[in-house]
Amino acid sequence: MMAPTGWFSQITYSPRAPIGTAMQAELGVTATYRGMVWANLPPAHVFAFHRIQH
């Protein structure tokens, strides 16, 4: 479980968030693209997920 002010990072090879927008809405989270890890082969994309504040 994630605290109301919590967040988690996800590293993926896909340039898209690993959780789609419909599932993000259902889970009450939103993804923010944080950047690319060029030192990784192949380069990886980093996303941060935060709870949606109501």
C-alpha positions as CSV (number, residue, x, y, z in Angstrom):
1,M,0.0,0.0,0.0
2,M,1.1,3.5,-0.7
3,A,0.7,6.3,1.8
4,P,-1.4,9.3,0.6
5,T,1.7,11.3,0.0
6,G,3.7,8.3,-1.2
7,W,5.3,7.7,-4.6
8,F,7.2,4.9,-6.3
9,S,9.6,4.8,-9.3
10,Q,9.3,2.4,-12.2
11,I,12.2,1.7,-14.6
12,T,11.2,0.3,-18.0
13,Y,12.5,-0.1,-21.5
14,S,9.3,1.2,-22.9
15,P,9.0,4.9,-23.6
16,R,5.4,4.7,-22.3
17,A,4.3,4.3,-18.6
18,P,4.1,0.7,-17.7
19,I,0.6,1.3,-16.3
20,G,-1.9,2.7,-18.8
21,T,-3.9,5.8,-18.1
22,A,-7.2,3.9,-17.5
23,M,-5.6,1.7,-14.9
24,Q,-3.8,4.7,-13.3
25,A,-7.2,6.4,-12.9
26,E,-8.7,3.2,-11.4
27,L,-5.8,2.9,-9.0
28,G,-5.9,6.6,-8.1
29,V,-2.3,7.3,-9.3
30,T,-0.7,9.4,-12.0
31,A,2.6,8.9,-13.8
32,T,5.3,11.5,-14.4
33,Y,8.1,10.8,-16.9
34,R,11.4,11.5,-15.0
35,G,13.9,10.9,-17.7
36,M,16.1,8.4,-19.4
37,V,19.1,6.3,-18.1
38,W,21.6,6.5,-20.9
39,A,24.2,4.5,-19.1
40,N,21.9,1.4,-19.2
41,L,22.0,-0.8,-22.3
42,P,19.5,-0.5,-23.8
43,P,18.6,2.9,-22.3
44,A,15.8,2.8,-19.8
45,H,13.0,5.2,-19.1
46,V,12.1,6.2,-15.5
47,F,8.5,7.0,-14.4
48,A,7.4,8.3,-10.9
49,F,3.9,7.4,-9.8
50,H,2.1,9.6,-7.2
51,R,-1.3,9.3,-5.6
52,I,-3.9,11.7,-7.1
53,Q,-4.7,14.3,-4.5
54,H,-8.4,15.1,-4.1
